Amino acid sequence: MKKILLFLILLISILSIANFAYAGSIDTNSYRDIYLTTGVSDLRNKAGMAIQIVQIIGTSVALVALIILGIKYMISSPDEKATIKQAAVPYVIGVIIFFAAANLVAIVISFAMDM
């Protein structure tokens, strides 16, 4: 078994040494315009507007939900306050995730545009 394994390893190593690549000439003129940044500012403006719209809508929805939860909490009985507090935990976690994600996307786009 060891001899077969040693033979296979030796055969694979010999075959991998004998790899050749025959490449023709590469026309680099067609790749000259890759690094131009003419459309980047337009993309930056559109991405920035989209992120701002999402942040404004998300902030508005979070604020309205917070106001509704606050009003329910103020007019409810003590037993209902406990259930509202339990419902507020996923709300707070969701708001934190939303704001973190929106800001993280803005940071990633900002770094991507500077490269």
The 8 nearest C-alpha neighbors of each residue, nearest first, counted from 0:
[[1, 3, 2, 4, 5, 6, 7, 8],
 [0, 2, 4, 3, 5, 6, 7, 8],
 [1, 3, 5, 0, 4, 6, 7, 8],
 [4, 2, 6, 0, 5, 1, 7, 8],
 [3, 5, 1, 7, 6, 2, 8, 0],
 [4, 6, 2, 8, 3, 7, 1, 9],
 [5, 7, 3, 9, 4, 8, 2, 10],
 [8, 6, 10, 4, 9, 5, 11, 3],
 [7, 9, 5, 11, 10, 6, 12, 4],
 [8, 10, 6, 12, 7, 11, 5, 13],
 [11, 9, 7, 13, 8, 12, 6, 14],
 [12, 10, 14, 8, 13, 9, 15, 7],
 [11, 13, 15, 9, 10, 14, 8, 16],
 [14, 12, 10, 16, 11, 15, 9, 17],
 [15, 13, 11, 17, 16, 12, 10, 18],
 [14, 16, 12, 13, 17, 18, 11, 10],
 [17, 15, 13, 14, 18, 12, 11, 19],
 [16, 18, 14, 15, 19, 13, 12, 20],
 [19, 17, 16, 15, 20, 14, 13, 21],
 [20, 18, 17, 21, 16, 22, 15, 14],
 [21, 19, 22, 18, 23, 17, 16, 15],
 [20, 22, 19, 23, 24, 18, 25, 17],
 [23, 21, 20, 24, 25, 19, 26, 18],
 [24, 22, 25, 21, 26, 20, 27, 19],
 [23, 25, 26, 22, 27, 21, 28, 20],
 [26, 24, 27, 23, 22, 28, 29, 30],
 [25, 27, 28, 29, 24, 30, 23, 31],
 [26, 28, 30, 29, 25, 31, 24, 32],
 [29, 27, 31, 30, 26, 32, 25, 33],
 [28, 30, 27, 31, 26, 32, 33, 25],
 [31, 29, 27, 28, 32, 33, 26, 34],
 [30, 32, 28, 29, 33, 27, 34, 35],
 [33, 31, 35, 34, 30, 29, 28, 36],
 [34, 32, 30, 31, 35, 36, 29, 28],
 [35, 33, 32, 36, 31, 30, 37, 114],
 [34, 36, 32, 33, 37, 38, 31, 39],
 [37, 35, 39, 38, 34, 40, 33, 32],
 [36, 38, 39, 35, 40, 41, 34, 42],
 [39, 37, 41, 36, 40, 42, 35, 43],
 [38, 40, 42, 36, 41, 37, 43, 112],
 [39, 41, 43, 42, 38, 44, 37, 36],
 [40, 42, 44, 43, 39, 38, 45, 37],
 [43, 41, 39, 45, 40, 44, 46, 38],
 [42, 44, 40, 46, 41, 45, 47, 39],
 [43, 45, 47, 41, 42, 46, 48, 40],
 [44, 46, 42, 48, 47, 43, 49, 41],
 [47, 45, 49, 43, 48, 44, 42, 50],
 [46, 48, 44, 50, 45, 49, 43, 51],
 [47, 49, 51, 45, 46, 50, 52, 44],
 [50, 48, 46, 52, 51, 47, 45, 53],
 [51, 49, 53, 47, 52, 48, 54, 46],
 [50, 52, 54, 48, 49, 53, 55, 47],
 [51, 53, 55, 49, 54, 50, 56, 48],
 [54, 52, 50, 56, 51, 55, 57, 49],
 [53, 55, 51, 57, 52, 56, 58, 50],
 [54, 56, 58, 52, 57, 53, 51, 59],
 [55, 57, 59, 53, 58, 54, 52, 60],
 [58, 56, 54, 60, 59, 55, 53, 61],
 [57, 59, 61, 55, 56, 60, 54, 62],
 [60, 58, 56, 62, 57, 61, 55, 63],
 [59, 61, 57, 63, 62, 58, 64, 56],
 [62, 60, 58, 64, 59, 63, 57, 65],
 [61, 63, 65, 59, 64, 60, 58, 66],
 [62, 64, 66, 60, 65, 61, 59, 67],
 [65, 63, 67, 61, 62, 66, 68, 60],
 [66, 64, 62, 68, 63, 67, 69, 61],
 [65, 67, 69, 63, 64, 68, 70, 62],
 [68, 66, 64, 70, 69, 65, 71, 63],
 [67, 69, 65, 71, 66, 70, 72, 64],
 [70, 68, 72, 66, 67, 71, 65, 73],
 [69, 71, 73, 67, 72, 68, 66, 74],
 [72, 70, 68, 69, 74, 73, 75, 67],
 [71, 73, 69, 70, 75, 74, 80, 68],
 [74, 72, 70, 71, 75, 69, 80, 76],
 [73, 75, 71, 72, 70, 76, 69, 80],
 [76, 74, 72, 79, 73, 71, 80, 77],
 [75, 77, 79, 78, 80, 74, 72, 73],
 [78, 76, 80, 79, 75, 81, 72, 82],
 [79, 77, 80, 81, 76, 82, 75, 83],
 [78, 80, 82, 76, 81, 77, 75, 83],
 [81, 79, 83, 77, 78, 82, 72, 84],
 [80, 82, 84, 79, 83, 78, 85, 77],
 [81, 83, 85, 79, 84, 80, 86, 78],
 [82, 84, 86, 80, 85, 81, 87, 79],
 [85, 83, 87, 81, 86, 82, 80, 88],
 [84, 86, 82, 83, 87, 88, 81, 89],
 [87, 85, 83, 84, 88, 89, 82, 90],
 [86, 88, 90, 84, 85, 89, 83, 91],
 [87, 89, 91, 90, 86, 85, 92, 84],
 [90, 88, 92, 91, 87, 93, 86, 85],
 [91, 89, 87, 93, 88, 92, 94, 86],
 [90, 92, 94, 88, 93, 89, 87, 95],
 [91, 93, 89, 95, 90, 94, 96, 88],
 [94, 92, 96, 90, 91, 95, 89, 97],
 [93, 95, 97, 91, 96, 92, 90, 98],
 [94, 96, 92, 98, 93, 97, 99, 91],
 [97, 95, 93, 99, 94, 98, 100, 92],
 [98, 96, 94, 100, 99, 95, 93, 101],
 [97, 99, 101, 95, 100, 96, 102, 94],
 [98, 100, 96, 102, 97, 101, 103, 95],
 [101, 99, 103, 97, 102, 98, 96, 104],
 [102, 100, 98, 104, 103, 99, 97, 105],
 [101, 103, 105, 99, 104, 100, 98, 106],
 [102, 104, 100, 106, 105, 101, 99, 107],
 [105, 103, 107, 101, 106, 102, 100, 108],
 [104, 106, 102, 108, 103, 107, 109, 101],
 [105, 107, 109, 103, 104, 108, 102, 110],
 [106, 108, 104, 110, 109, 105, 111, 103],
 [109, 107, 111, 105, 110, 106, 112, 104],
 [108, 110, 106, 112, 107, 111, 105, 113],
 [111, 109, 107, 113, 108, 112, 106, 114],
 [112, 110, 108, 109, 113, 114, 107, 106],
 [111, 113, 109, 110, 114, 108, 43, 39],
 [114, 112, 110, 111, 109, 108, 39, 43],
 [113, 112, 111, 110, 109, 108, 36, 39]]
